[in-house]
Amino acid sequence: MSFHIKNLNVAYGSTQVISGFDDIWPKGQITALIGCNGAGKSTLLRALAGLSPMQGVISVSGGALSPEDQRRQIAYMPQDTSAQSSLTVLEVVLLGRLGSLGLRLPAGIAEQAMAALDTFGLASLQSRQLDEISGGQRQLVFLTQALFRQPRVLLLDEPTAALDLRHQLLVLDRLQKVARQNGTIIGLAMHDLNLAAQYADRIVGLNGGVKAAAGPAVEVLTANNLRAMYGIEARITLDAHNQPQVLPIRAVE
């Protein structure tokens, strides 16, 4: 199973935001989208999730996805999770299985949601309203909801942006495990290039809404690519696992 994206185009009015994007995201792997602000990462994820008008074809294992298929098979978490809500943390997670909820909760589903919260140390917050917890905790709750859906494709826009270093690593460790164990196809936008190199199986670089580079981190995170995509000079070294580490030096004209 793989997620095929063919000739995807997104425009807002007369402004072309994504142009002719083609890629294949393999089953059980993490694909990280990188690029400067405005490169098109968030727009691409929203289009794939069926939240922005697009032209092109997306398919899973050769079967083209209808808008209904997108909603059923793809889970999406936006970068901004600050929307106000009086729902409790547990209720937010349970909404991930909205399709299986009725007037009564199915047997065991609340316990499963609690176990999912406990993965990120959030079980003690189950009865707190979403408005009563911190931005980082809220981000973890929505990530738990997305994982609780058990989607075939999981799209995440900057899932570690509001998190401290420890929780960034916990989240990325968890996503890597979900991809490997469940065969979930995961695509996420990231700004931290070194974390992308450490956790992503593939990296796709966007520049002006066009795919500028794609492949393993060692092929994408090069000095020339970073100059072209970000307008910076950077020193690239390899760690003990032959993964690139990026040290930004200066911005260039």
Phi and psi in degrees as a GROMACS rama.xvg file:
@    title "Ramachandran Plot"
@    xaxis  label "Phi"
@    yaxis  label "Psi"
@TYPE xy
-149.389  161.277  SER-2
-105.535  111.051  PHE-3
-99.643  131.151  HIS-4
-121.422  120.55  ILE-5
-126.909  120.959  LYS-6
50.2593  50.3415  ASN-7
-80.9722  129.116  LEU-8
-130.538  137.692  ASN-9
-133.369  131.313  VAL-10
-134.259  142.111  ALA-11
-109.712  103.014  TYR-12
65.3068  -125.778  GLY-13
-92.0658  2.21528  SER-14
-95.313  116.565  THR-15
-82.0566  122.297  GLN-16
-103.509  -40.6841  VAL-17
-123.885  130.875  ILE-18
-126.075  116.725  SER-19
54.4888  43.5212  GLY-20
-79.2135  123.534  PHE-21
-124.926  134.849  ASP-22
-168.029  164.748  ASP-23
-129.915  122.422  ILE-24
-104.874  113.807  TRP-25
-73.5011  154.761  PRO-26
-60.823  138.807  LYS-27
73.3918  17.1006  GLY-28
-128.711  159.794  GLN-29
-104.689  125.962  ILE-30
-110.199  121.273  THR-31
-101.105  129.823  ALA-32
-93.9389  127.52  LEU-33
-124.814  166.151  ILE-34
147.52  161.407  GLY-35
-71.0878  171.383  CYS-36
-56.9501  132.33  ASN-37
85.2  5.04439  GLY-38
-72.1817  -21.1621  ALA-39
115.901  7.39796  GLY-40
-61.556  -52.1979  LYS-41
-65.6919  -40.4998  SER-42
-61.1949  -41.8557  THR-43
-61.8421  -46.4449  LEU-44
-63.6534  -41.9192  LEU-45
-64.242  -38.9984  ARG-46
-64.9797  -42.8886  ALA-47
-64.6551  -30.7445  LEU-48
-83.067  -1.1887  ALA-49
82.4392  19.7443  GLY-50
-103.684  -6.29725  LEU-51
-133.628  141.184  SER-52
-60.2324  139.144  PRO-53
-147.86  164.274  MET-54
-121.216  143.256  GLN-55
132.106  -175.657  GLY-56
-128.745  130.809  VAL-57
-121.623  141.642  ILE-58
-147.2  155.065  SER-59
-117.272  118.331  VAL-60
53.5667  40.722  SER-61
90.0668  -13.2733  GLY-62
-95.3461  116.272  GLY-63
-62.377  139.042  ALA-64
-93.3192  128.3  LEU-65
-80.4666  167.341  SER-66
-54.0885  -38.5145  PRO-67
-65.4076  -40.8027  GLU-68
-61.4579  -40.2256  ASP-69
-58.7419  -45.731  GLN-70
-66.2318  -33.6631  ARG-71
-82.4742  -37.5966  ARG-72
-100.505  -14.7569  GLN-73
-115.742  128.454  ILE-74
-105.571  139.517  ALA-75
-132.832  134.89  TYR-76
-122.026  119.255  MET-77
-74.7609  168.179  PRO-78
-69.7699  -37.6489  GLN-79
-92.7687  108.783  ASP-80
-113.217  30.3533  THR-81
-92.5205  4.82747  SER-82
-57.8828  137.13  ALA-83
-74.2887  144.882  GLN-84
-159.008  144.248  SER-85
-96.4  4.1047  SER-86
-68.6776  151.697  LEU-87
-80.707  164.812  THR-88
-56.9029  -45.0492  VAL-89
-63.6197  -40.1579  LEU-90
-64.5648  -38.3906  GLU-91
-61.4793  -44.1177  VAL-92
-65.8984  -42.8125  VAL-93
-60.596  -29.5063  LEU-94
-63.1699  -16.9284  LEU-95
-62.3973  -24.2854  GLY-96
-109.319  35.39  ARG-97
-53.0801  -36.3138  LEU-98
-64.0683  -22.7325  GLY-99
-104.485  4.26071  SER-100
-92.0986  142.419  LEU-101
-128.99  -151.989  GLY-102
-65.71  -26.6854  LEU-103
-124.031  146.6  ARG-104
-70.1726  135.41  LEU-105
-57.7  150.507  PRO-106
-58.2696  129.497  ALA-107
86.096  -9.80474  GLY-108
-70.5804  -33.8995  ILE-109
-65.6244  -38.6235  ALA-110
-65.5756  -38.0803  GLU-111
-64.3705  -40.4019  GLN-112
-64.6363  -39.2827  ALA-113
-63.4108  -41.2255  MET-114
-63.9143  -37.7911  ALA-115
-64.7784  -41.3345  ALA-116
-63.3734  -38.1537  LEU-117
-65.6286  -23.207  ASP-118
-57.2804  -35.267  THR-119
-108.123  17.4867  PHE-120
70.1583  30.9644  GLY-121
-108.181  2.32087  LEU-122
-58.9484  -33.8343  ALA-123
-69.1184  -13.9939  SER-124
-95.6146  6.07173  LEU-125
-53.3855  -34.867  GLN-126
-95.9896  -2.74004  SER-127
-76.8677  143.745  ARG-128
-73.7204  151.87  GLN-129
-58.9985  -33.8284  LEU-130
-69.7782  -12.5682  ASP-131
-98.3208  2.90414  GLU-132
-115.813  166.532  ILE-133
-73.2888  166.43  SER-134
-61.5749  -40.5649  GLY-135
-65.8731  -41.7258  GLY-136
-64.586  -39.081  GLN-137
-62.5081  -40.2015  ARG-138
-62.6929  -39.9984  GLN-139
-66.7131  -35.9549  LEU-140
-64.0425  -45.3714  VAL-141
-68.8392  -32.2219  PHE-142
-66.0054  -42.0714  LEU-143
-59.8419  -41.1422  THR-144
-60.2653  -44.8644  GLN-145
-62.8099  -42.3421  ALA-146
-68.2164  -34.713  LEU-147
-65.8793  -23.9539  PHE-148
-67.2899  -23.6307  ARG-149
55.1208  55.3705  GLN-150
-76.8229  163.287  PRO-151
-74.9593  -35.9762  ARG-152
-126.34  130.29  VAL-153
-120.577  120.404  LEU-154
-114.784  126.144  LEU-155
-131.376  126.933  LEU-156
-100.634  106.624  ASP-157
50.4092  61.3896  GLU-158
-69.6405  -12.2325  PRO-159
-112.979  9.98111  THR-160
-60.951  -37.793  ALA-161
-99.0677  12.0706  ALA-162
-104.026  151.158  LEU-163
-72.9973  171.529  ASP-164
-58.9144  -43.072  LEU-165
-62.2381  -45.5537  ARG-166
-72.2337  -27.9407  HIS-167
-58.4192  -46.5476  GLN-168
-68.3806  -39.6141  LEU-169
-60.8012  -44.0565  LEU-170
-63.6904  -47.4213  VAL-171
-69.1518  -35.0536  LEU-172
-60.3685  -44.6577  ASP-173
-64.6693  -43.5554  ARG-174
-63.1054  -40.4785  LEU-175
-62.7089  -40.2771  GLN-176
-67.4475  -41.7096  LYS-177
-61.8744  -42.9861  VAL-178
-60.776  -46.9573  ALA-179
-68.5325  -45.6797  ARG-180
-78.6616  -37.6682  GLN-181
-101.536  -7.5992  ASN-182
71.6801  19.4465  GLY-183
-68.7528  139.407  THR-184
-90.2884  118.555  ILE-185
-118.376  127.64  ILE-186
-123.204  130.243  GLY-187
-142.846  143.831  LEU-188
-87.4557  137.171  ALA-189
-140.206  145.322  MET-190
-101.509  -26.9047  HIS-191
-81.0807  103.629  ASP-192
-67.9749  -33.1011  LEU-193
-71.8475  -36.5606  ASN-194
-68.3628  -37.2454  LEU-195
-60.5918  -43.2172  ALA-196
-63.8484  -35.2483  ALA-197
-75.3296  -36.2271  GLN-198
-112.164  -23.4155  TYR-199
-85.4529  140.238  ALA-200
-76.8045  -32.5172  ASP-201
-136.936  151.483  ARG-202
-126.292  134.713  ILE-203
-118.741  122.553  VAL-204
-97.7393  129.601  GLY-205
-107.657  142.181  LEU-206
-143.78  110.654  ASN-207
61.8199  34.3758  GLY-208
78.8685  8.03973  GLY-209
-119.198  142.466  VAL-210
-69.2075  116.648  LYS-211
-97.9359  -26.0305  ALA-212
-162.645  152.353  ALA-213
-158.567  141.693  ALA-214
146.143  -165.522  GLY-215
-62.6254  157.621  PRO-216
-55.4153  -39.8329  ALA-217
-64.978  -23.7003  VAL-218
-89.8498  -28.3516  GLU-219
-92.146  -40.1332  VAL-220
-86.6471  70.7641  LEU-221
-110.424  160.596  THR-222
-59.5243  -40.6925  ALA-223
-66.612  -42.9222  ASN-224
-64.9802  -40.1286  ASN-225
-69.8212  -33.1547  LEU-226
-64.7066  -43.0004  ARG-227
-70.1677  -40.5914  ALA-228
-84.3649  -36.9204  MET-229
-112.785  -14.7929  TYR-230
69.5341  40.698  GLY-231
-131.181  157.768  ILE-232
-97.8282  136.576  GLU-233
-141.752  148.843  ALA-234
-99.4636  128.752  ARG-235
-111.009  124.485  ILE-236
-121.974  164.056  THR-237
-108.763  135.052  LEU-238
-84.3749  -170.616  ASP-239
-65.4483  -20.4187  ALA-240
-101.285  15.8109  HIS-241
64.2539  26.2662  ASN-242
-98.3487  141.419  GLN-243
-70.6976  143.458  PRO-244
-120.141  129.941  GLN-245
-102.484  125.497  VAL-246
-116.007  102.109  LEU-247
-64.7894  138.195  PRO-248
-109.321  -51.0221  ILE-249
-161.883  156.712  ARG-250
-79.9952  146.625  ALA-251
-119.542  156.95  VAL-252
